Amino acid sequence: MKKINIIKNFNKKKKIIFILGVLLLILIIAIIALYILEKGFRDWIDVNILRKNVTEDDTQTINLNTDKNNQIHVFGKYIAILNDKAITLFNSYGEKVSVIDGVNINSALFDSSDKYLAIAENRGHELCLILDKTYLWNTAIEGEILQIHVNQNGYVAVVTTDVTNKSIITCFNSEGKKLFTSYFSTTTIIDASVSNDNKNIVIGEVDTSGTIIKSSIKILSIENAQKDAENTIIYTYNLEDSSLITNVQYHDKNQISCVYDNGIGIINNNEYKQIIKIDNDNITYAANNFKSNVIYIVEESSGMFKSTSNVHIVNVSDNHDNVYKLENTAKEVYAIDNKLAINCGSEIYFINTSGWLIKKYNASQEITNVKMSNSLAAIIYKDKIVILEI
């Protein structure tokens, strides 16, 4: 009899534990659902539980020598400061981790992808490539350097100009070997991007020689260019007359996004499709420098002298649109890989491409200069850098 009572009590405890477990699971599901669906609840959780709001007191800083010409970029897990022909690298704690000497650049153009950092002399001739903390190579370029673009494997595309050609594009591999040069005598290259498989370069170009602006997108084959310069271009798409191309970008799966003044389009398997038409003044910003997404921001009036910003994050593969709503006006946007930062003046919101808040930084003064990688952000002031891990 005593044994039966023990068994009954044990089973009763098991039932209670099971019921409590089910109730806990239901509570967790309800909280997750509320977090996803109810913005007010999500904001409260972000601030009070997840502590996503930070101020300068919660961060590390790097003090700057204001007597020097500090040129700053963020790549990988480092903040790079170029001055006096040397690059000093700092980590997320604001600690100096390396100094790279012999960088013969005074007015820098920067571009980075993952652990690679390309630097060039703006309207000069010097180009160099850095991998993590290693100075890989440097070279002198003919013509004036206007743009540089590096992919995740260290392939670099350089856009230059000279007295004969409006635009020249030259490609180097990660070891500094020049692969090809193509000349464009009558058109201006506005933007370029190297594919992640190192096979192609896409360019957005503008022809202003006639009475109407003409923009086109061209794909150059790196392999073809090395064999036969006449067959470098393997695809061309001409935008509507008067459309002005602003950005082109290779994404995962070799899809290409194209941003122009009145729309955003995708090129997939050499077929062009417009996915967003910008036909009103409420769309204030569009960008495509992500791994798999493009974004645009729609500003809406929410009362006298007040507006909100809806940040649309569109996947280039399936056109799925994630929306993050800001109760504020976006002044500037910075984007890289799968994260973006939205500057609202004295506040900056860091958001991922799923439309979730990563972190919100509240500043004591106006934010005017931000650099970021996929893991770090630098809020740059005249005398210091505020470091945020994102």
N, C-alpha and C positions, 0 to 999 in steps of 0.2 A: 504493500500500500504506500509505504514511504517512497519507494522507488517510482511508483506511478506519479505521485505528487511532484517529485523532482523533474520527471520528464515533462509533465504538464507545465510546470513553471518555466522550464527551459524553452518549450515551444512558445509559451506566452511572450517570453523575452525576445525570441526570434521574430515573432509577429510585430512586436513593438518596434524593434530595430528596423524591420522591413518597412513598416509604415512611416517611420521617421525618415528613412532613406528616400522613400518615394516623395514625401512632402518636401524634403530638401532638394531633390531633383526638380520638382515642379517649381519651387522657389527660384532655383538657379535659372531654369528655362524662362520663367516670367521676367527675371531681372535682365537676362540677355535680350529678350524680345523688346522690353521697354527701352533698353540701351540703344537697340537698333532703330526702333520706330519712333521714339519720343525724344526730340532734340533737347527739350528742356531738362529731362531726366539725364540724358547723355552728358550734357554740359555740366550738370551738378556732379556726376560721377567723375568726369574728367578733372574737375577742379578739386573736389574734396576727397576723393578716394584714390584716384590714379595720379594725382598731383602733376598734371600736365602743364599747369601754369608755372612759369619760372620768371625770375627777375635777374638782374645782374648779380645780386647777392648770392644766387644759386649757381653761378658759373665761374669758370676760370678765365683769366684775361692775359693778354700779352701786351706789354707796354712798348710803344713805338718811339723811336728817336725822330722827333719832328724836324730835325735838321737834315734828314736824309730823304731821298726820293724813294719812298717805300712803295713797291708794286707788289700786290698781294693776290695770290690765287690759292684755291683749295682743291686738292685732288687726293683720292684714296683716303688714307687716314692721317694726312698731313696738311698743315697750313704752311704755304711757301711764301717767304718774303724775299723779294729781289731788291738789292741795293748794292752799290759799290762793286759791281761785277761779281757778286756772289749770291747764292740762294741759301737762306737759312730755313731749315725745316723744323716745325714744332708739332708736338703731338696734341691730343685732346686735353691734356693737363696743362698745356702752356709751357711744356718743357722743351728746350732745344735738344734735338736728337741728331742733327747732322748739318754740316755746312759744305756746300758744293761750290768750289771756286772756279774761276775761269769762264764765267758766263758773260761773254762780251756783248751785252745788250743793255741799252740805255732806256729806250721807250718800248715796252714789251707788249706783244700780242701773246695771249695764253690760250691754249685749248688742252683739255684733258679727257681721258676715258679710262676708268678703272685706275690702275697703277701707273699709267703713262701720262707724262706731262710734256707737251710740246711748247716751246717758247721761240719767238722770232722778233726781230727788230722791225717795228712798225715803219713801213715805207723805207726799210733798209734791206740788208742782204743776209744777215746772220740768222741761222736756224739751228736749234739744238733739240735733243730728245732726252728725257730723263725717265728712268724706270725705278719707281720706289725711291731709294736713296742713291741710285747709281746714275752717273752722267754717262749715257751711252755713246752719243756722237754729236758732232756739230759739222756744219757745212756752210759754204757761201753760195747764195742764190743769185742768179742773174736777174736783173729787173728789180722793181720795187715790190716788196712783200705787202700784200693787202689783207690776206686771210690765211689762217692755218687750221687744219682739221685732222685730228688723230682718232683712230678707232681703237677698240679694246685690245688689239693685237700689236699696236705700235706702228701701223702703217700711217703715213702722213701725207696729206694732200696740201699743197701750197699754191695759193692763187697770187699771181704777180701781174705787173703791167710794165710795158716799156713804150718807147716812142713809136713803134710799129704796130703793136697789138694792144687792144683794149684789155684783153685778159689772156693769161697764160696759166695753165695748170700743170703742176709737176708732182709726181708721186714717188715717195721713198718707202722702202720696206723698213722693218724694225731695226735692221742692221745699218741703215743709212745708205743703202744702195739705191741709186736713182733708177726707177723702173721705166718711166716715160715722161715726155713733155708734149702737151697739145696746145695749139695756138688758136686764139679766137680774135680775129682782127677787127670785127665790127660789133661784137656783142660784149656786154659786161656780165661777168659771173657774180651773182649776188650771194650765193651760198653753195656749199658743197658738202658731201658726206661720203665716207668710205664704208663699204659693206663689211659686215663682221666676218665674212668668209674670205676677205681680202681679194675678191674677184672683180668688183666693180666700183666705180665712183659715180654718184649722181650729182648733177649740177643744176642749179636754177639760174637762168640767164635772161637778160633783158636787152632788147634791141630798140634803141632810141633814135635810130638814123632817119626814120620816116616821120610822118605827121602823127602817127598813132603808136603808142607804146605797145610793144609785142614781147610777151614773156613765153619762155619755153622751158621744158624740163628734158634733160638728156642724160642717158646712162652711157658711161664710157667703160669699155672692157679693158681691164689692166693687161690681160693676156694678149688680146688683139693688138693693143697699142704697142706692145714690145715687138710684135711681128710685122705689123703693117699699119702705119700711122693713118692711112686713108680709111681704114675700117675700124677705127677706135669707137665710134658712136654706134651703139647697137639698138637704141630706142630713143624716139623723140615724141614728146607730146606738146602741142602748142595750145596755150591757154587762150581764152577769148580775148579779142582785142581790148586794150586798155586795162586788162587785169595785170596787177603788178606782183610778181613773185617776191616773197620775202625770206622764206626758209624752206630747205629740203632736208630730210633726215631718213637714214636707213634705220629700220627697227629689226626686231627678231623676225626670223623666217624670211629675211630679205624683202620685207614689205617697205615701201617708201611713202612717207607722208609729205605733202606739199602745202605750205601755208602761203596764201596770197591775200591781197587787200580785201577781196570780197568772197572768200571761201577757203575751205580746206578739202583737199582731195587725197586719195590713196592710189598708189600704183602697186598692183599685185599681179605677178606673172605677165608683165608688160601690158596690163590693162588698167586704164585710168577710170576712177569713179569719184565723183564729188560726194562727200559725206556731210558737209556742213556748208550752208550758204550764208554768208555774212551780208545781209541786206538792210540792216538798220543800225542806228548809232548806239543802241543799247549794248551791243557786243563790243567790249572795250579792249579785249586782249585775246590773242590766240598764239599758241606755241606748240612745238612738236619735238623738243629735245628730250624725249623719254625712250625707254626701251621698247614699250609696246603701246603707247598712248599718245593722244593729242589732247590739248585742253583749249577751252575758250570760256570767257567770263561774260555773263549777261548781268548788266546793272539795272536794277529796278528801283523806282521811287517808292519810298515807304512813308512819306509824310513831308511836311515842310522842311526843306534843307536836310533831308535824311534819305539815304538809299541803302539798299542791300545788294550784295554781290553773290550770284549763283555761279559757282565754279563747276563747269561741266568737264568731266574726265572721260574721254571716249576711247575705248579699246579699238585699235586699228584692225584687229582680226575679225571681231564679231559685232562691232559698232555698239557694244554695251556701254551705256552712259551712266556713270556714277556722278552724283551731284552733291557738292558740299555748299551749304548756305552760310554766308557771312553776314552778320548784322552790321556791316560796315562797308566802306568803299575801298576797293583794291586800288592802290596807287602804283605798285610795281609787282611783278611776278618773276620768280627765279625757279628754274626747273632743271632737274637732271635725273637720269635713269628712271626710278619709280617714286620720286619724291618731288614736291614743289613747296616753295615758300611764298606766301602772299603778304606783301608789305602794306599795312594800312596806316602808316605814319609812325606812331609810337608803339604799335603792336605788330607782331609778325606771326603768322600762322603757318606751321609746318604740317603738311597733309600728304598722305600716301595716295597712290593711284586707285585705291579702293574707296576713296572718299572719306577716310577716317583721320581725325586729328591725331598727330603724333606729339606735338608740343606747341604751346603758345608762349611767346616771349614778350614780356611787357618792359618797355624801355623807359628810361627817365628823360630821354631826349629823342628828337626826330631821327628815324632810321633812314639813311640815304644810300648805303652801300652794303650789299650782302654778297658773299661768295659761298658756294656750298658744293659738297660732294654727296655721295649717297649715305655717308655716315657722319659727316661734320658740317657745321655751318659757322661762318665767321661774320659777325656783325662788326663792320669796320668804321671806326671813328678816326679823327685826325691823330690822336695820341695813344690809341689803344685798340685792341681787337678783343671782342667778347666771343668766347668759344661755346658752342652748343653741340652736344652729341645728339644726333637724330637717328 
